[in-house]
Amino acid sequence: MTGILLPEHHKQLGKLQQNAGFSRRGMLGGLSLGALTMLTGCDLTDDHNVIDRTLRAMLRFNDDVQAALFSPYRLARTFRRDQITTPFRFNAYYPMDKIPQIDANDWQLELAGKVVNKKPWSLQDLLVLPQESQITRHICVEGWSQIGEWRGIPLGDFLRHVGADLTARYVGFNCGDDYYSSIDMPSALHPQTILALEFGQVPLTATWGAPLRLRIPTKLGFKNPKYITAITITDENPGGYWEDQGYNWFSGS
């Protein structure tokens, strides 16, 4: 087994890396192609599918390492108000003219899975719960970051309030724009993980995910779904819009 890559294989690898969400934040330290060959015992010249399987195996390894390093006591850095990025950059998998316009009067937050109280929540119901503010950095997998101010309900407090099973493994989110994502329960219970109702000291607008979005500064930006319509507590990984296309699932920032 030579482990030698021809030019067309380098091109294929680059494509697979892009599809798998590789970035300078995507791997801890980085691995050479030779190391991948040694780890898998495979000749990468023989089968493009081998490259795909190898990279996805490393993504799963990366997820496991990040999860092992995660600490509920380690906080993301916070900033002063004069450090906030203005204007803050809009980012989604569609242009601004496709932003969903959700009527807050008709909107309800549905609960499913391992939850005692599955009563839907209106926006007014949520607004009466205790809230906290944070000025934290939003880090995009594309390589840019910006600082913003969010205010909302600590997700851990909300989960306890509705009787969610805190021993369940995952918290899944469905959204009004067909986006979906999920996080592990320890990350959901992290003190800086909030169900955000405000951005920039005003109620969320459609641009920033109204009426409800997740703000989790310990993870990359695509793990912060907007326009949330449902939360599911489950022991089966719900995946996510980008995660199911090969991006790191844990995606700690």
N, C-alpha and C positions, 0 to 999 in steps of 0.2 A: 504494500500500500504506500503510494508515494505522497498523498496529501497535497499534490501540486494543483493549483487552480489555473486554468487557461483564461485568457481575457474575457471570453463570453461568460465564464463562471463568476468572475469578479463582478461583471455587470448584473448577473442574476442575484448574487449575494447582496449587492447594493439595493436592488429592487426589493428583496425580501426583508432587508433591514428596515427600509422605509415603511413597508407594509406592516412590519411587526412593531413599529413605533420606536425604533432605536434612536437614541439621541445621546448627547454627552451626559445626560442625567439618567439614561435608560439602563446602564450597567454599572456595577460597582467595580471600578478599577479598569475593566476592559479585558478582552481575551483575544489572542491571536488566532488566525485560522489554523495554524499548526497545533495550538493547544486544543481547539475544538476537535481536530482530527484525532489527537491522542485520547481525549476524553471519550469520544464515541467509538473509536476503533473503526471508523468508516473512511472510505476513499471518497472525498468530496468531488472528485472528477467524474464519478460514475452516474450519479443520480441527483438531479436538482431537488428532488423531494427530500433527499438526505439533508441538504442544507436547511430546508424549511423545518424539518423535524428537529434538527440540532439547535437552530436558533430559538425555536419555541421551547425546547427543553431548558435552554439557558434563561429564557424569560421566566419560566416557572421557578428555576433556581433563584433568580434575582428576587422574585416575589417572596419566596421563603426566607431569604436572607433579610430583606427589609422588614418582614413581619417579625422575625426574631429580634431585630434591633429596635423595634418600636417600643417606646416607653410612654405610658399614660401620664407620666410626670414631667416629660420633656416638652416644653412649650415652644411653639414657633415664635420667631422674633416679632416684637411689636414695634410700632413707630410713632413719632409725633405727628400731630395734625398738619404741621407745615411741611412734612415729607410726603404727603399724599400726591399721587400722580394726577395731574390735570392737563388735558382731558384724559379720562380713563378709557382704555381701548376696548371696543366691543369685539367679542370673539364668539363664533359659533360655526357650525358646519354648513351654514347658509348665509346669504347676505342680509343686510339690515331690513330690506323691504319684505323679507319673509318672516320677520319676528311675529310670533303668535300674539294676538290681542285677546286676552282672557278676561271675561267679565267677572270682577271680584265678587259681585253680588250673587252670581250663580255658582261660583267656584266652591268646591268642597275638597278637603283632603281625606282620601279614603285610606283605611288601615286594613291590613290583611296579614294572614299568617299567624305566628305565635304571639298573639296579643289578646289580653282579657277583654278590653273594651274596644270594640271595633266601630264605635259610633263615629260617623263622619264629622270632620271639624270644618266650620266656616272660618272665614278670615277674622270675623269679630270674635269668635271663640279663642283663636290663637292670640289675638292682640291683648287679651286680659292676663295672659300668663307672664311671669317675670322674664325680663329680657336683659341681655348683656351686649356691650359694644366692644369692637376690636378694630384696631388699625393694623392690618397685616399685609404681607406681600402675596399677590396672586402670581404663581409661577406656571407659565405655559410650557407644554412639552416641545413647542416649536423653538424655544430658546429665549423668549422675552419674558419680562416680569414687570409688574406695576403694583403700586401700593394704594390700597383703598380702605374705606371705613364701612364696616357692616354692623348691623345691630339685629339681634334676634334671640330666639329661645334656645338655650343649650339643648342639643338633641338628647343628651343623656337624661336631662330632667323631664323632657317630654316623653321619652320612652318609659321612664319609671311611672309617670303620671297615668299613662294609658295601660299599664300593666303588661308591658312587653316582657317576653322571656329574655333576660339579659345573658342567659347562658347560650342562646342561639348564636350561630356563627356569623350570620350576615344580615345586613340591612339593605334592602333594595329600593330603588326610587324609579317611578315612572313619571313621565313629564308630558305636558300639553303640546309639545312639538315633536312627539314620537321619540325623543331621546330617552335613554334609560341608563342607569349605572347602579353600582353597589359598592359597599364598603364592609370591612370586617367589624364585628361588634366592638372590640377594644377601641378602634378608631372612632366609632360612633359615640362612645362614652368619653372620649377625650374632652377636657374642659373647654377647648377652643372650637369644637365642632358645634355649629349652630344652624338652626333653621332660620335663615335671614328674612326679615320683613322690611328692612331699611337698607339703603345704600347712600352714602354721602349725607347722612343725617336727614333724609327725607324718605317717605315710603317708596318701596321698590316701584320702578316703572317697567314697562314692557321690555325696554332695552336690557335691563339688568335682571330679568327673570320673574317679574310680578305674576302672581301675588306671593309666591314662596320659592325660595331657592336654598340649596345647601351651601354653607360656607365652611370649608375644612382646610385651614391653612397648612396642615401637616401633609397634604397631598397635592399632586399636580392639578392644574386648572380643570382638566377634563373630568376630574372626579368631583366637581362642584356643580351638579346638575341644576338647571333653572326650570321655572314653570312646573314645579312639582305638583303632581295630582294624586299620587298614591305612594305609601310606604309599606313595605312588606318585611316582616321579620321571619327568617327562615334558616334552615340548616343546609339548604342547597344553594350553591352559588348562582345568583341571578344574572351574572355577567354584566355586560354593558355595551353601549353603542360602539365605542372604540375598542374596548377590551375584547369583544368578540371578533374584531378584525386584526387582533394580534398585539395590541398595546399591553404593556405591563398592567396586570390587574391591581396589584397593591399600590404602585405608583406613589410612593412617599416622596415628598419634596426635600 
